[in-house]
């Protein structure tokens, strides 16, 4: 069960990476893929993202390219579900 939770968390983190195409803003953002945990259900199934997921995804948007470049997270961030979640949340997929 712990492994499934970790994988889901990694999926969420990767989703964030894929959806962040903008550079850092003046506001400091702490990049932490664990912050995307609310997105796990949407990333691992066909369920829509929750408002909490979208909020976290938007907050982590400046970190998405870093997540994409992380070999441990890349497979999750590049997944079709991750792109679908980003689109549903109105977060542009990054071009890194």
C-alpha positions as CSV (number, residue, x, y, z in Angstrom):
1,X,0.0,0.0,0.0
2,X,2.9,2.4,0.8
3,X,4.3,1.7,-2.7
4,X,1.0,2.6,-4.4
5,X,0.9,5.9,-2.4
6,X,4.4,6.7,-3.3
7,X,3.8,6.0,-7.0
8,X,0.6,8.1,-6.9
9,X,2.6,10.9,-5.3
10,X,5.3,10.7,-8.0
11,X,2.6,10.8,-10.7
12,X,1.2,14.0,-9.2
13,X,4.6,15.5,-9.0
14,X,5.3,14.7,-12.6
15,X,2.0,16.1,-13.7
16,X,3.0,19.4,-12.1
17,X,6.3,19.4,-14.0
18,X,4.6,18.8,-17.3
19,X,2.2,21.7,-16.8
20,X,4.7,24.3,-15.8
21,X,6.0,26.2,-18.8
22,X,6.5,29.5,-17.2
23,X,9.6,30.7,-15.3
24,X,9.6,31.5,-11.7
25,X,7.7,34.5,-10.6
26,X,8.7,37.1,-8.0
27,X,6.9,35.0,-5.5
28,X,9.0,32.2,-4.0
29,X,7.7,28.7,-4.6
30,X,9.0,25.7,-2.8
31,X,9.1,22.9,-5.3
32,X,7.9,19.7,-3.6
33,X,6.2,17.0,-5.6
34,X,4.5,15.8,-2.5
35,X,2.3,18.9,-2.7
36,X,0.6,17.3,-5.6
37,X,-0.8,14.4,-3.6
38,X,-4.4,15.7,-4.0
39,X,-4.0,14.9,-7.7
40,X,-3.2,11.2,-7.3
41,X,-6.7,10.0,-7.9
42,X,-7.0,12.0,-11.1
43,X,-3.6,10.9,-12.3
44,X,-4.1,7.2,-11.7
45,X,-7.7,6.9,-12.9
46,X,-10.2,8.6,-15.2
47,X,-11.7,10.7,-12.4
48,X,-11.6,14.5,-12.8
49,X,-9.2,16.5,-10.7
50,X,-10.5,18.0,-7.4
51,X,-10.4,21.7,-6.7
52,X,-7.6,21.0,-4.2
53,X,-5.6,19.2,-7.0
54,X,-6.0,22.2,-9.3
55,X,-5.0,24.6,-6.6
56,X,-1.8,22.7,-5.8
57,X,-1.0,22.2,-9.5
58,X,-1.3,26.0,-10.1
59,X,0.9,26.7,-7.1
60,X,3.5,24.2,-8.2
61,X,3.4,25.4,-11.9
62,X,6.8,27.1,-11.7
63,X,8.3,23.7,-10.7
64,X,6.9,21.6,-13.5
65,X,9.9,21.7,-15.8
66,X,12.2,20.6,-13.0
67,X,9.8,17.7,-12.3
68,X,9.9,16.8,-16.0
69,X,13.7,16.8,-16.0
70,X,13.7,14.5,-13.0
71,X,14.1,10.9,-14.3
72,X,12.2,9.6,-11.3
73,X,9.2,11.8,-12.1
74,X,9.3,12.1,-15.8
75,X,7.2,9.1,-16.6
76,X,4.3,10.4,-14.5
77,X,4.5,14.0,-15.7
78,X,4.5,12.9,-19.3
79,X,1.5,10.6,-18.9
80,X,-1.7,11.2,-20.8
81,X,-3.6,11.6,-17.5
82,X,-1.2,14.3,-16.3
83,X,-1.8,16.3,-19.4
84,X,-5.5,15.8,-19.1
85,X,-5.4,17.0,-15.4
86,X,-3.4,20.1,-16.4
87,X,-5.8,20.9,-19.2
88,X,-8.8,20.5,-16.9
89,X,-7.2,22.7,-14.3
90,X,-6.4,25.4,-16.8
91,X,-2.6,25.0,-16.3
92,X,-0.6,25.1,-19.5
93,X,1.6,22.2,-20.3
94,X,5.2,23.4,-20.1
95,X,7.6,23.6,-23.0
96,X,11.0,23.0,-21.3
